[in-house]
Amino acid sequence: MYDKDATAVINGAFEVQRMQMLPLELQQIFEERIHLASQLRARHLDVFADGLQDWIGLREVDVFGARHRPEGLRGQCRIDALGQCDNGAPAARVSGQAFKHEQSIPWILVITDSNGVIRGVARSAPISPFINRTFYQSKLTANIGFVGYIRDYNPELRYALRSADNLTLSDEEIPVQH
């Protein structure tokens, strides 16, 4: 499973256009995997073992409490595809690049709305050359970026990313460009 696909499963989101492009036999396999993912989620197995999916829908203060610090987080990101959640609500895929202290890369990020509610998680993954060229005019030079999904996406809300490595939230945030 690709990192992007694993992150989609953690967030309970999928890209409808991508799904519709699959042949019927593969769509059936996809639906079976969605069912299997729900069983893995219930048992906290495989990609669900870290419990990242349990953060979605909770307030960041309820998940992280006082565990936050300045990390020099900077970067850029944007919504690059719309999709659907496993509950039928709209979803949005977010991708970009982030750095901490100008050199290290955050591996886990949370996507919060303007009310401080965690709406999704993102994980570092290789950036596709196509995405780099198409959305960032080939400005991203590192080969590592992140991908995540916003559950229950509402284009009227403001979203931001914060690093969440080691269960510590960065003080800084990266705004999600619509």
N, C-alpha and C positions, 0 to 999 in steps of 0.2 A: 504494500500500500504506500502511495506517495505521502510525503509529509503533509502536503496540502489536503489530501483526502483524509488522513488521520485527524487533522485539525478540524476539518468539516464534521467528521463523526463526533468528535468531542463536543462541538458546539451544537450538534443536532441540526445541521444545515446542509443543504445541497443546492447545486446550481441547476435550475430547471432546464435551461437551454442545453447544458451539457448532457443531461439525462435524456432529453428528447432526441439528441443526435445519435444515441446508442441504438443498435439494432434491437428488435423485440426480445431476442433471447438474452442479450446482455441487460436489458431493462429488468427482466425477471430475476436475473442473478443479483442485480443491484438491490431490488426489493427484498430478496432473501438476506442479503448482507445488512440491510437496514434492520430487519427483524433480529438477526444475530447480534448486531450492535446494541440493540435494546436489552438483550439478555446479558451481554458483557457489561453494559452500563449498570445494570441492577446489581451485578456481583463485583463491581469495581475491578474488572480484569482487563488485561491488555492495555490499550491506550487510556482506559478509564482508571487505571490503578492509582495515579497521582491525585485523583479527585478534582481536577480542574473544572470539570463539568458541574460540580456542586457549587462553584462560586457564582455561576450565571444566575442572575435575578436577585442576588444579594447585594446589599450596600457594601461598598468597599471598606467602610469603617467596621462593619460586622465581620468581615473576613480577615482584615489585616490589623484592626485595632490601632494601637500606637506604633506598630512596626512599619515605620517609613523613614526614609533618609534621603538627603541629596545625593544624586548619582551622576549629575552632569548629563542626564539623558537628552539626546537631541536626535533629530532625524526628520523623515518625511513619510507620509503615507496618504493613501487615497482609497476610496471605494472604487473597485475596478470591475465588479460584477454584482448583479442582483440575483437572489435565489429565494429559497423557501425553507422554512424550518420544518422539522418533523411533525409539528402540530398545525401546519398549514399557514402560519404567520410569515410575513416577509422577512427575508434575511439579506445581508449584504456582505460580500467578501471584501476584506481590507488587506492591502499589501503595501509594503514599503521597506524602509531600511532604518535601523536605529543603532545608536552607539551610546555607551556609558563611558564617561571620563575620556572621551575622544579616541578610545582604543578598543575596549571590550564590547562584546555584543550581548545584549540581553537575550536569554533563551525563552523566557516566559513573559508575556505581556498581557495585561488586561485591557479590555475596551470598555470604557465607562461612558454613561450618558451625562448630561449636564446636571442631573440630580444625584450623581455619585453612585448610581446603580451599575453593577458589572453586567454588561450586555453581551460579552463574549470574551474569548481568550484567543491569543495569537501565539504562535511558536516560530522560532527562527527556522529558516529553510533556505535552500539555494534560490536565488532570483533567476527567473527565466530570462534569457537574453531578449526574447520577444517582448516581455513586459517592460524590461529596462529600456529598450529602444522605443516602444510605442508610447508608454506613459511618462517616462522620465528623460526622453531624448538622449539616452545612453549616458546620463550623468552619474549613475551609480557605478562606482568602480569596483567596490568589493563584491565578492560572489555570494555573500550571505545577506539575506533579507528576512522578512517575516511575512506570514500569512495568517489571517484570522477571520472570524465571522462575527457579525452583529446579529444576535437573535432579536426577533420582534422589532426589526428595523423601522424607524420612523424618520423620514427625511427632514422633518421639522425640528428634530432635536440636534444638539451639538454633541459630538462624540470625541473622545480623546483616548490615547494609549498611554499607559504607564508601565514601567518595568515591574515585574513581580517575582524576580528571582529570589530564591531562598526565603519565600514567604515574607518578603519585605517590599513594600511599595515605594517607588521612586517619588520624590517630591515633585519632580518635573513631569510634564506631560507633552505629548505630541498631538496636535490637533489632527483629526481625520478630515481630509478634504473631500467634499462631495463631488 
